[in-house]
C-alpha cells in the first residue's frame, strides 16, 4: 500500500525539525492574530503523547510552542490583570489603576498566588522546557501589548472536564433507588461536565472553564503539568499508560494597541484581537478484541472509537461537499470533539494533523485505516480567516515614548535633579522680596546725623505702601479664588447630582438588565435542555434515515438486479420461443408434407384399386369364366404392362417423344450422374439441348430453358423420374436465375401382383390393335403424369433416390 503526505519523518527525527515544519507556522499565525489547531492522530501506543509533550532533555511540540511565544512577546507583555476575560469567550481591557486594585485584591485573597517566574520549578519538568534554541517570531508588532491565557480540558466518554479546576474530582457514582441501595441494572449517573456554547462570533467555547494568565514558559508549562497529572490514563494490553481521553491544551493570545502617546493601552474593545492555538492529543483508536478490555475500559474504548469515527465522518462529508458541490449537513454535534472544533473546519483557522504510525505487525490493519483517513484529509480545503483591521495609529509610538521619557529624565538630572514644592515656594518669596526697595544703612555714628533716619523712614513707608498694595491684590486674588472655588463647588455639586441621577438610572437599568439576564439564562438552560433532547432526537432520526437509505439502496439494487434478470429471462424466453416456434413450424411443415405425400400415395393406391375394380366390373363376363393356368399365362404376353422391358427377340418399337411447349428454344438438360437408366419406351428427348452433369453459369448463359432430371423411390418401391422444368432469366447483378414452372413425371411399374383382365368371349386382343387399346387409361396415365405448376409436390420438395 502507498500513501502520499505533505511531509514524512523517520523514526530518528528530532523534535526541533518536527516543530519547525509543523508547529512553527501555527505560532507565527497565532501572534499575527489567527487561529490554529494541531492534532496528533494514530493507533494506541504509536507515540502521540510523546510527540506532543516530549521527554526530559528534548521537549515536544507543546513546550516549544510556549517558548517561542514568550520569546517573541516577552518585552511587550502587559501587566497582570490589564486584560480580563469575560464569561462569553471575549476579553476586556482595564486601566492600570483597576488592574492594580485587582492585583492587590488577589494578593489579599487566601487562594494560591500565581507561580513567580524566578521560583525554583519542578525538576520533573525542568528538562522538558529547557529549550536552548531561542526560537522567536521575527515580525512582532511592537506597538501592541500582549497577554497569554492557557486552559486545559479533556473529553472523556463524550463529556468535557476541566483539568485545572481546583474542586476535587468525583468519580462516577451509580444510581440509587428509594431503598438507599444501588440499582442492579448497571446504569450510572455521569459526573457534571462542562457545557459547549457559541459566542457572538459563532465560535465554540467551554463555559466555566478555568483560564490562567501566564507570563513565562515555565509558568505555563507548570500549569499544563498540573492538569496532566489529572488526566485519565489506564494500563491496557497495548500500552502501559494509555490515554483514555482526548486532551486539549488551549493557548489564548490577547493583544491590543497602545494609545497615540505610546504610553497606555487603548481602551477600545473593537481594537482587541483574540487568537488561540489548540494542541490536541487524541486518544488512540484500538480494537477491543486485542486490548481484552472489559467494564469501564470497554466503555472508554467504545466512546473513543465513536468520537474518532465522527471526526472521520465530518472530514469525509466536508470533502464530498467541496469536491462535488453538495450541501450535506456535517454531523458536528454527534461528538463533543467535533462540536468543539466546528469553527476551525468552517474556516476560522489553520488545521494541521500529525499522524503517528507504529511499525508493529500487529497494528497493520489499524495503521492502514489511519493512513487512509489522513491521506483523505489533505483533500479538504479550509478557508483562511480575514486579516484583522488596522488601528490607524502611527507606528513606532512605543519607542518614541520611551525615548521621550529617557530624554526628560536626562535633562532633569543635568539641572540638578527634580524640583520639589518647598524650593519652588522659597523662590517665589525671594522674587517678591527682590521687588521691594533696598534698606539704607541704619548705623548712627553721630548724634547730629539727621539724614539716616529720614531715609530709613521713607524706605519703610514705601515698603509699607507696597505691602498694603500687595495685601489688597492678595485680598482681591483671594476673593476671586473664593468666587471661582464657589463656582467650581457649585458646578461639582451639580455634576455630582447629575452623576448621581445618572448612576441611579444606570443602576436601575443594570438591575433590569440583571433581571433580564437571569431570565435569559433560565431560558438558555431550558433551550439547552431542549437542544440536547432535539440533538438526541435528530441523532436517532439521522440513524433511522441512514438505515432507511441503506435499506432503500439495497432494495433499489435488488430491484435493478431483478429487472435485469427479468429482461435477460425475457430475452432468453423470446429466443427460446422463436427457436421453438421455428423448429415446430419446420417440423409441422415436414409432417404436413409427409402426411400429404402419404395421403396422396394412399389416395393414388385407392384410385388404382378403384380403377381396376371399375375395369373388372365393366368388362364382359362369360357364363363360366375360366382361370387360365400358370403355363398359359406364361405363354401369353403381359396385357397391362406399362413399359415392358425390352427383350432381344422383341420387335423394335418406335419411340414417341413428347414435344415441349417451347420447342425450338435452347435447353439445358441437367442430368446428374447419380441417375439410373430406366430403359423405358418414353424417353425424354430435347432437341438443341446442352447436356450437363452439373449446372454451370456458362451453360445457363447460352440457354433460355432449364430441365432437371430427378429420380426418387415411389411408395411401391419403383423408380419415379421427374423432369423439373423452368425458365432461365438474367438477374440485375449480371448472373442467371432459374424459375421453375412445371414438373413432368415418368414412372415405371411392375405388373406383378396385379389383377389381369380376362374375357372369355375375347381372350386375345386383335392382332392389328395397338397396345393402348387394351391398356386402361388410368394405367397409361400413371406412366407419365405431368404435374401442374404450383403443386404441393413441386421442385422445392426433394427426395433422395436410392437404387432398389
C-alpha positions in Angstrom: 0.0 0.0 0.0 1.2 3.5 -0.8 0.0 6.8 0.7 1.2 10.3 0.0 1.6 13.0 2.6 3.0 16.6 2.7 5.9 15.6 5.0 7.1 12.2 6.2 9.5 11.9 9.2 11.6 8.9 10.1 12.0 7.2 13.5 15.2 9.2 14.3 13.8 12.7 13.6 14.5 15.2 16.3 11.8 17.3 18.0 13.2 20.6 16.6 12.8 19.6 13.0 9.2 18.4 13.6 8.5 21.6 15.4 10.0 23.8 12.6 7.9 22.1 9.9 4.6 21.6 11.6 4.1 23.9 14.6 6.2 27.0 13.9 3.9 28.3 11.2 0.9 27.9 13.6 2.7 30.0 16.3 3.5 32.7 13.8 -0.2 32.8 12.8 -1.2 33.0 16.4 1.0 36.1 17.1 -0.5 37.7 13.9 -4.0 37.2 15.2 -5.0 33.9 13.5 -6.3 30.7 15.0 -4.6 27.3 14.7 -5.4 23.7 15.5 -2.9 20.8 15.8 -3.9 17.2 16.1 -1.9 14.1 16.9 -3.7 11.1 15.5 -2.9 7.4 15.4 -3.2 3.9 17.0 -2.7 3.3 20.7 1.0 3.2 21.6 2.2 5.0 18.4 3.7 8.0 20.2 1.1 10.8 20.1 1.7 11.9 23.7 5.4 11.7 23.3 5.2 13.9 20.2 3.1 16.5 22.0 4.9 16.6 25.4 8.4 15.3 24.7 10.8 13.7 27.1 13.4 15.0 29.6 16.1 16.8 27.7 14.1 17.0 24.5 10.8 18.9 24.8 8.0 18.2 22.4 5.7 20.5 20.4 3.8 22.0 23.4 6.8 23.4 25.4 8.5 24.6 22.2 5.3 26.5 21.2 5.2 28.1 24.6 8.9 29.0 24.5 8.5 30.6 21.0 5.5 32.6 22.1 7.2 34.1 25.2 10.5 34.7 23.4 8.6 36.8 20.8 6.3 38.8 23.1 8.4 38.9 26.2 9.3 42.7 26.3 5.8 43.7 25.1 3.7 41.9 27.7 1.1 43.8 29.6 1.0 43.9 33.4 -1.1 41.2 35.1 -4.9 41.8 35.0 -4.8 44.6 32.4 -6.5 42.1 30.1 -9.5 40.4 31.7 -11.5 37.6 30.2 -15.3 37.6 30.4 -17.6 34.6 30.6 -18.6 34.8 26.9 -15.3 33.9 25.2 -14.3 37.6 25.0 -11.7 39.9 26.5 -11.8 43.4 28.0 -9.1 45.9 28.7 -8.8 47.6 32.2 -6.9 50.7 33.0 -3.8 50.4 35.1 -5.5 51.6 38.3 -8.2 48.9 38.1 -5.5 46.3 37.3 -3.5 47.5 40.3 -6.6 47.2 42.5 -7.4 43.8 41.3 -3.8 42.7 41.8 -3.9 43.9 45.4 -7.3 42.2 45.9 -5.9 38.9 44.6 -2.8 39.2 46.8 -5.0 39.7 49.8 -7.1 36.6 49.0 -6.1 33.2 50.6 -6.1 31.4 47.3 -2.8 30.2 45.9 -0.9 33.0 44.1 0.4 32.6 40.6 3.7 31.0 40.3 6.6 33.5 40.3 8.8 33.4 37.3 12.1 33.1 39.2 10.8 30.4 41.6 12.5 27.0 41.5 10.4 24.9 39.1 9.6 21.2 39.4 12.7 19.2 38.5 10.4 16.6 36.8 9.6 19.1 34.0 12.7 21.4 34.1 14.4 19.4 31.4 11.4 19.5 29.1 11.1 23.3 29.0 14.8 24.0 28.9 14.9 24.8 25.2 18.2 26.3 24.1 17.1 27.2 20.5 15.6 30.6 21.5 13.2 30.5 18.5 11.1 33.6 18.0 8.9 35.4 15.5 10.8 38.0 13.6 8.0 40.5 12.8 6.1 41.3 16.0 4.0 44.4 16.2 5.9 46.4 18.8 3.1 49.0 19.3 0.9 46.3 20.8 0.7 44.8 24.3 0.2 41.1 24.7 -1.2 38.7 27.3 -1.3 34.9 27.3 -4.1 32.7 28.9 -3.9 28.9 29.0 -6.6 26.4 29.7 -6.6 22.6 29.8 -9.6 20.3 29.3 -10.2 16.6 28.5 -13.0 14.9 26.6 -13.7 11.6 28.4 -16.7 9.3 27.5 -18.0 12.3 25.4 -18.1 14.6 28.5 -15.9 17.7 28.9 -13.9 18.1 32.2 -11.7 21.0 33.3 -8.3 19.7 34.3 -7.3 23.0 36.0 -10.3 23.1 38.3 -9.5 23.2 42.0 -12.6 21.3 43.0 -11.9 17.6 43.9 -12.8 15.2 41.2 -15.8 13.0 42.0 -15.8 9.5 40.4 -18.8 8.2 38.5 -21.4 7.1 41.0 -24.2 4.6 40.5 -27.9 5.5 40.7 -29.7 4.8 44.0 -33.3 3.8 44.4 -35.8 4.6 47.1 -34.4 2.0 49.4 -31.0 3.6 49.5 -29.4 0.8 47.6 -27.7 0.9 44.2 -29.6 -0.1 41.1 -28.6 -3.5 39.8 -29.0 -2.8 36.1 -25.6 -1.1 36.0 -26.9 2.3 35.0 -24.6 5.2 36.1 -25.0 8.9 36.6 -22.3 10.7 34.6 -20.4 13.4 36.6 -21.2 17.0 36.0 -19.4 18.1 32.8 -18.8 21.4 31.2 -21.2 22.7 28.5 -20.3 23.9 25.0 -21.7 27.2 23.9 -21.4 29.5 20.9 -20.2 33.1 21.2 -21.3 36.1 19.2 -18.7 35.3 16.5 -20.1 31.8 16.1 -17.0 30.2 17.8 -17.5 27.3 20.2 -16.1 27.5 23.7 -16.4 25.7 27.0 -18.4 27.7 29.6 -16.9 27.9 33.1 -13.5 26.7 32.1 -10.5 27.8 34.2 -8.2 30.1 32.2 -4.9 31.1 33.8 -2.9 34.2 32.9 0.7 33.2 32.5 3.8 35.4 32.0 6.6 32.8 31.2 7.2 29.4 29.6 7.9 27.9 33.0 4.7 29.1 34.5 2.6 28.0 31.5 4.2 24.5 31.4 3.8 24.1 35.1 0.0 24.8 34.7 -0.1 22.2 31.9 1.8 19.6 34.0 -0.6 20.2 36.9 -3.5 19.4 34.6 -1.6 16.5 33.0 -1.5 14.7 36.4 -5.3 14.7 36.5 -5.7 13.2 33.0 -7.2 9.7 32.8 -4.8 7.0 31.8 -5.0 3.3 32.2 -3.0 0.1 31.7 -4.1 -1.9 28.6 -2.7 -4.8 26.7 -1.3 -2.4 24.1 0.0 0.4 26.2 1.1 0.6 29.8 -0.1 4.3 30.1 -2.8 4.5 27.5 -4.6 7.8 27.3 -8.3 7.2 27.9 -9.4 10.7 26.9 -8.8 13.4 24.3 -6.8 16.3 25.9 -7.0 19.8 24.6 -4.5 22.5 25.7 -5.7 25.9 24.6 -3.3 28.9 24.3 -5.2 32.2 24.0 -3.2 35.3 23.0 -4.9 38.7 23.6 -3.3 41.8 22.0 -4.3 45.5 22.0 -2.6 48.6 20.5 -1.1 51.4 22.6 -2.7 54.9 22.5 -1.4 57.7 20.4 1.2 58.7 23.0 2.5 55.1 23.2 2.2 55.0 26.9 -1.1 53.3 27.9 -3.3 50.6 26.4 -6.0 51.8 24.1 -9.4 51.4 25.9 -11.4 50.2 22.8 -12.8 46.7 22.8 -13.1 46.7 19.0 -9.3 47.0 18.7 -8.6 43.9 20.8 -7.5 40.8 18.9 -8.0 37.4 20.5 -6.4 34.4 18.8 -6.0 30.9 20.1 -3.9 27.8 19.4 -5.4 24.4 20.3 -3.0 21.5 20.8 -5.0 18.2 20.8 -3.6 14.9 21.9 -6.2 12.4 20.7 -6.8 9.1 22.4 -5.6 6.1 20.3 -8.0 4.0 18.3 -8.0 0.4 19.3 -9.7 -2.9 18.8 -11.3 -4.3 21.9 -10.6 -7.9 21.0 -6.8 -7.0 21.1 -6.9 -5.0 24.2 -9.1 -7.5 26.1 -11.0 -4.6 27.6 -13.9 -5.2 30.0 -16.2 -3.0 32.0 -15.0 0.7 32.2 -12.2 0.1 29.8 -14.6 -1.3 27.2 -16.9 1.7 27.6 -14.0 4.0 27.2 -12.7 2.3 24.1 -16.2 2.4 22.6 -16.5 6.2 23.2 -13.0 6.8 21.9 -13.7 4.9 18.7 -17.1 6.6 18.3 -15.6 10.1 18.6 -12.8 9.3 16.1 -15.4 7.8 13.7 -17.4 11.0 14.0 -14.3 13.0 13.2 -13.7 10.9 10.1 -17.3 11.3 9.0 -17.2 15.1 9.3 -14.0 15.2 7.3 -15.5 12.9 4.6 -18.7 15.0 4.3 -16.6 18.2 4.0 -14.6 16.6 1.3 -17.7 15.4 -0.6 -19.3 18.9 -0.3 -16.2 20.6 -1.7 -15.4 18.1 -4.5 -19.0 17.5 -5.8 -20.6 20.8 -4.9 -23.0 19.2 -2.4 -24.6 20.8 0.6 -24.8 17.9 3.0 -25.1 18.6 6.7 -21.8 17.9 8.6 -22.6 16.0 11.8 -20.5 18.1 14.2 -22.9 17.6 17.1 -22.5 13.8 17.1 -19.4 14.2 19.2 -18.1 16.8 21.7 -14.7 16.7 20.0 -16.0 17.7 16.5 -18.5 20.1 18.1 -15.8 22.0 19.9 -13.7 22.5 16.8 -16.6 23.2 14.4 -15.4 26.7 13.7 -12.0 25.5 12.6 -13.4 23.2 9.9 -15.7 26.0 8.8 -12.8 28.3 8.0 -11.8 30.0 11.3 -8.2 28.9 11.3 -5.5 26.6 10.0 -5.7 22.8 10.8 -2.6 20.6 11.0 -2.5 16.8 11.7 0.4 14.7 12.8 -0.1 11.0 12.0 1.8 8.7 14.3 2.4 5.2 13.0 3.7 2.2 14.9 5.6 -0.3 12.6 4.4 -3.3 14.6 3.0 -6.0 12.5 0.0 -6.4 14.9 -1.1 -2.8 14.1 -1.0 -3.3 10.4 -4.8 -3.1 9.7 -5.3 -0.2 12.1 -2.4 1.7 10.6 -3.8 1.3 7.1 -7.1 2.8 8.3 -5.3 5.7 10.0 -3.1 6.5 6.9 -6.1 6.2 4.5 -8.1 8.7 6.6 -5.1 11.0 7.0 -4.4 11.0 3.2 -8.1 11.8 2.5 -8.0 14.8 4.9 -5.4 16.5 2.7 -8.1 17.0 0.0 -10.2 19.1 2.4 -9.7 22.9 1.9 -10.3 25.2 4.9 -10.8 28.9 4.1 -8.3 31.2 5.9 -9.7 34.0 8.1 -9.7 37.6 7.0 -6.9 39.7 8.4 -7.8 42.0 11.3 -8.3 45.7 10.5 -5.6 48.2 11.3 -6.0 50.6 14.3 -5.0 53.7 12.3 -2.3 54.9 14.8 1.2 55.9 14.0 3.6 53.0 14.2 6.7 53.2 16.4 5.0 55.2 19.1 6.2 52.9 21.9 9.8 53.6 21.3 9.3 57.3 20.8 7.6 57.5 24.2 10.5 55.6 25.8 13.0 57.9 24.1 11.0 60.9 25.4 11.0 59.7 29.0 14.7 58.9 28.9 15.5 62.4 27.5 13.3 64.1 30.1 15.0 62.2 33.0 18.4 63.1 31.5 17.5 66.8 31.3 16.3 66.9 34.9 19.5 65.2 36.0 21.5 67.8 34.2 19.6 70.6 36.1 20.4 69.1 39.4 17.6 66.8 40.0 13.9 67.1 40.2 12.4 70.3 41.6 10.3 69.9 44.8 7.5 72.1 46.2 9.5 73.8 49.1 12.2 75.1 46.8 9.5 76.5 44.5 7.9 78.4 47.4 11.2 79.8 48.5 11.9 81.1 45.0 8.6 82.8 44.9 9.3 84.7 48.2 12.7 85.6 47.0 11.2 87.1 43.8 8.7 89.2 45.8 11.3 90.5 48.3 13.6 91.5 45.4 10.8 93.9 44.2 10.9 95.8 47.5 13.2 98.9 47.7 16.5 98.1 49.4 17.1 99.4 53.0 19.7 102.1 53.5 22.4 101.9 56.1 20.9 102.2 59.6 24.0 102.7 61.6 24.0 106.1 63.6 27.6 107.2 64.2 26.8 110.8 65.0 24.2 112.4 67.3 23.7 115.2 64.8 23.1 112.8 61.9 19.7 113.8 60.5 19.8 112.1 57.2 19.9 108.4 58.0 16.6 108.2 59.9 14.5 110.2 57.3 15.9 108.0 54.5 15.0 104.9 56.6 11.6 106.3 57.3 11.0 107.0 53.6 12.1 103.5 52.6 9.9 101.9 55.2 6.9 104.0 54.1 7.5 102.9 50.6 7.7 99.3 51.7 4.5 99.7 53.8 2.7 101.2 50.8 3.9 98.3 48.6 2.9 95.8 51.3 -0.6 97.4 51.5 -0.9 97.2 47.8 0.2 93.6 47.8 -2.3 92.9 50.6 -5.1 94.5 48.5 -4.1 92.5 45.4 -3.8 89.4 47.5 -7.3 90.0 49.0 -8.7 90.6 45.5 -7.0 87.4 44.4 -8.4 85.6 47.4 -11.9 86.9 46.7 -11.5 85.9 43.1 -10.2 82.5 44.0 -13.0 82.1 46.5 -15.6 83.1 43.9 -14.0 80.6 41.4 -13.9 78.0 44.1 -17.5 78.5 45.0 -18.4 78.3 41.3 -16.4 75.2 41.0 -18.1 73.8 44.1 -21.4 74.6 42.6 -20.5 73.0 39.3 -19.1 70.0 41.1 -22.2 69.7 43.2 -24.4 70.0 40.1 -22.3 67.5 38.3 -22.4 65.2 41.3 -26.2 65.5 41.4 -26.3 64.8 37.7 -23.9 61.9 38.0 -25.9 60.5 41.0 -29.1 60.8 38.9 -27.4 59.1 36.0 -25.9 56.5 38.3 -29.4 55.8 39.8 -30.7 55.4 36.3 -27.8 53.2 35.3 -28.3 51.1 38.5 -32.0 50.7 37.6 -31.0 49.8 34.1 -28.4 47.4 35.4 -30.9 45.9 37.8 -33.4 45.4 34.9 -30.6 44.0 32.7 -29.6 41.6 35.5 -33.2 40.5 35.8 -33.3 40.1 32.1 -30.0 38.2 32.1 -31.3 35.9 34.8 -34.5 35.3 32.8 -32.4 34.8 29.6 -30.1 32.4 31.5 -33.0 30.4 32.7 -34.4 30.4 29.1 -30.9 29.4 27.8 -30.9 26.5 30.2 -34.3 25.5 29.1 -33.3 25.9 25.5 -30.1 23.9 26.1 -32.1 21.1 27.6 -34.5 21.2 24.6 -31.5 21.4 22.3 -30.0 18.3 23.9 -33.3 16.5 23.5 -33.5 17.6 19.9 -30.0 16.6 19.3 -30.7 13.1 20.6 -33.9 13.0 18.5 -32.0 14.3 15.5 -29.3 11.6 16.1 -32.0 8.9 16.3 -33.7 10.3 13.1 -30.4 10.5 11.3 -29.6 7.0 12.2 -33.0 5.9 11.1 -32.5 7.9 7.9 -29.2 6.3 7.2 -30.6 2.8 7.9 -33.6 3.6 5.6 -31.3 5.0 2.9 -29.2 1.9 3.1 -32.3 -0.3 3.0 -33.6 1.8 0.1 -30.3 1.4 -1.7 -30.3 -2.3 -1.1 -33.9 -2.6 -2.2 -33.3 -0.5 -5.3 -30.2 -2.6 -6.2 -32.2 -5.7 -5.6 -35.0 -4.3 -7.9 -32.4 -3.4 -10.5 -30.9 -6.9 -10.4 -34.4 -8.4 -10.6 -35.3 -6.1 -13.5 -32.1 -7.0 -15.3 -32.7 -10.7 -14.6 -36.3 -10.3 -15.9 -35.1 -8.6 -19.0 -32.5 -11.3 -19.5 -35.0 -14.1 -19.0 -37.5 -12.4 -21.3 -34.8 -12.2 -24.0 -33.9 -15.8 -23.3 -37.6 -16.9 -23.4 -38.2 -14.9 -26.6 -35.2 -16.5 -28.2 -36.4 -19.9 -27.0 -39.9 -19.2 -28.1 -38.7 -18.0 -31.5 -36.4 -21.0 -31.8 -39.1 -23.4 -30.7 -41.7 -21.8 -33.0 -39.3 -22.0 -36.0 -38.5 -25.6 -35.0 -42.1 -26.6 -34.7 -43.0 -24.7 -37.9 -40.4 -26.7 -39.7 -41.5 -29.9 -38.0 -45.1 -29.2 -38.9 -44.3 -28.4 -42.4 -42.3 -31.6 -42.6 -45.1 -33.6 -41.0 -47.7 -32.0 -43.2 -45.7 -32.6 -46.3 -45.1 -36.2 -45.3 -48.7 -36.6 -44.4 -49.8 -35.1 -47.7 -47.4 -37.4 -49.5 -48.7 -40.4 -47.6 -52.3 -39.4 -48.2 -51.6 -38.8 -51.8 -50.0 -42.2 -52.1 -52.9 -43.8 -50.3 -55.3 -41.9 -52.5 -53.4 -43.0 -55.6 -53.4 -46.6 -54.4 -57.2 -46.4 -53.8 -57.7 -44.8 -57.1 -55.7 -47.6 -58.8 -57.7 -50.2 -56.9 -61.0 -48.4 -57.8 -60.0 -48.1 -61.5 -59.0 -51.8 -61.6 -62.3 -52.7 -59.9 -64.2 -50.5 -62.3 -62.4 -52.1 -65.2 -63.2 -55.5 -63.9 -66.8 -54.6 -63.4 -67.2 -53.0 -66.8 -65.6 -56.0 -68.7 -68.0 -58.5 -70.3 -68.1 -61.8 -68.4 -68.7 -65.4 -69.7 -71.1 -67.8 -68.0 -68.2 -70.0 -66.9 -65.1 -68.0 -66.5 -62.0 -70.0 -66.5 -58.9 -69.1 -64.7 -56.0 -69.6 -67.1 -53.3 -71.8 -65.9 -49.9 -70.6 -65.0 -48.4 -72.1 -68.1 -50.8 -70.4 -70.3 -50.2 -67.1 -68.5 -46.5 -67.5 -69.1 -47.1 -68.1 -72.8 -49.3 -65.1 -73.2 -47.8 -61.7 -73.3 -48.4 -59.4 -70.4 -51.5 -57.5 -71.2 -51.2 -54.5 -68.8 -47.6 -53.8 -69.0 -47.0 -50.1 -68.7 -43.5 -50.1 -70.1 -42.4 -53.7 -71.0 -38.7 -54.3 -70.6 -37.0 -54.7 -73.9 -36.1 -58.3 -74.9 -33.6 -59.2 -77.6 -36.2 -61.1 -79.7 -38.9 -58.4 -79.4 -39.7 -56.4 -82.5 -38.4 -52.8 -82.5 -40.9 -50.3 -81.2 -40.9 -46.7 -82.4 -40.2 -44.3 -79.5 -42.6 -41.5 -79.3 -41.2 -38.3 -77.9 -43.4 -35.7 -76.1 -42.7 -32.4 -77.5 -42.2 -29.5 -75.2 -44.5 -26.5 -75.3 -41.4 -24.3 -76.0 -39.9 -26.3 -78.9 -37.3 -24.5 -80.8 -35.8 -22.9 -77.7 -32.4 -23.7 -76.3 -32.5 -26.0 -73.3 -30.1 -27.0 -70.6 -30.5 -30.7 -69.9 -29.3 -31.2 -66.4 -28.8 -35.0 -65.7 -26.9 -35.7 -62.5 -24.5 -38.7 -62.7 -26.4 -40.4 -59.9 -29.5 -41.1 -62.1 -30.1 -44.7 -63.2 -31.2 -45.6 -66.8 -34.8 -46.6 -66.8 -34.8 -48.1 -70.3 -38.4 -47.1 -70.8 -40.1 -46.6 -74.1 -40.9 -43.0 -73.4 -37.6 -41.3 -73.0 -37.3 -37.5 -72.8 -35.7 -36.1 -75.8 -35.0 -32.3 -76.1 -33.5 -31.1 -79.4 -30.9 -28.4 -79.4 -30.1 -29.1 -75.7 -26.8 -28.8 -73.8 -26.5 -31.9 -71.6 -24.6 -31.2 -68.4 -23.9 -33.3 -65.2 -23.9 -30.1 -63.0 -25.5 -26.7 -63.7 -22.9 -24.1 -64.6 -23.2 -20.4 -65.3 -21.6 -20.8 -68.7 -24.3 -23.3 -69.9 -27.2 -21.2 -68.4 -26.0 -18.1 -70.2 -26.4 -19.8 -73.6 -30.0 -21.2 -73.0 -33.5 -20.0 -72.3 -34.9 -23.1 -70.7 -33.7 -25.5 -68.0 -34.7 -29.1 -67.3 -33.5 -31.1 -64.3 -33.9 -34.9 -64.3 -34.7 -36.1 -60.8 -35.2 -39.7 -59.6 -36.8 -41.0 -56.4 -38.4 -44.1 -55.0 -42.2 -44.2 -55.2 -44.4 -45.6 -52.5 -44.5 -49.0 -54.2 -40.7 -49.2 -54.4 -40.4 -48.4 -58.2 -38.1 -45.6 -59.5 -40.0 -42.5 -60.4 -38.4 -40.0 -62.8 -39.3 -36.3 -62.6 -38.5 -33.7 -65.2 -38.5 -30.3 -63.5 -38.6 -27.5 -66.0 -38.0 -23.9 -65.6 -37.2 -20.6 -67.3 -33.7 -19.0 -67.3 -33.5 -15.2 -67.0 -30.8 -12.7 -66.3 -30.5 -11.1 -62.9 -29.8 -7.5 -62.1 -26.3 -8.4 -60.9 -25.3 -9.9 -64.2 -25.9 -13.6 -63.3 -28.6 -16.1 -64.3 -31.5 -17.4 -62.2 -33.9 -20.3 -62.8 -37.6 -20.1 -62.1 -39.3 -23.5 -62.1 -42.6 -23.7 -63.9 -43.9 -27.3 -64.1 -42.9 -30.9 -63.5 -43.3 -33.9 -65.8 -43.2 -37.4 -64.1 -42.1 -40.7 -65.7 -43.0 -43.7 -63.7 -42.3 -47.4 -64.3 -44.5 -50.1 -62.6 -44.3 -53.8 -62.4 -47.5 -55.8 -63.2 -46.6 -58.5 -60.6 -49.4 -58.9 -58.1 -52.0 -57.0 -60.2 -55.2 -58.4 -61.4 -55.4 -59.3 -65.1 -58.4 -58.6 -67.1 -59.8 -61.8 -68.6 -62.6 -62.0 -71.0 -63.8 -65.5 -72.2 -65.5 -64.1 -75.2 -62.4 -62.3 -76.4 -59.4 -63.6 -74.6 -56.9 -62.3 -77.0 -56.7 -58.9 -78.4 -57.0 -58.3 -82.1 -53.8 -58.6 -84.0 -53.9 -55.2 -85.5 -54.9 -53.4 -82.3 -52.4 -51.2 -80.6 -51.3 -51.6 -77.0 -53.1 -48.6 -76.0 -56.4 -50.1 -76.9 -56.3 -52.9 -74.4 -54.4 -50.9 -71.7 -56.7 -48.9 -69.4 -56.4 -45.2 -69.3 -55.5 -45.0 -65.6 -52.6 -47.3 -66.1 -51.4 -45.3 -69.1 -51.7 -42.0 -67.3 -49.8 -43.3 -64.4 -46.8 -43.9 -66.6 -46.1 -40.2 -67.4 -48.2 -37.8 -65.4 -47.3 -34.1 -65.9 -47.7 -32.2 -62.7 -49.1 -28.7 -62.7 -47.0 -25.7 -61.7 -47.6 -24.8 -58.0 -48.4 -28.3 -56.9 -47.7 -29.4 -53.4 -45.0 -31.8 -54.7 -43.1 -29.0 -56.5 -39.4 -28.6 -57.1 -38.9 -27.3 -53.5 -39.7 -30.8 -52.1 -36.7 -33.0 -52.6 -36.2 -36.8 -52.2 -33.0 -38.6 -52.5 -33.5 -41.7 -54.7 -31.6 -44.8 -53.9 -31.3 -47.8 -56.3 -33.5 -50.6 -55.3 
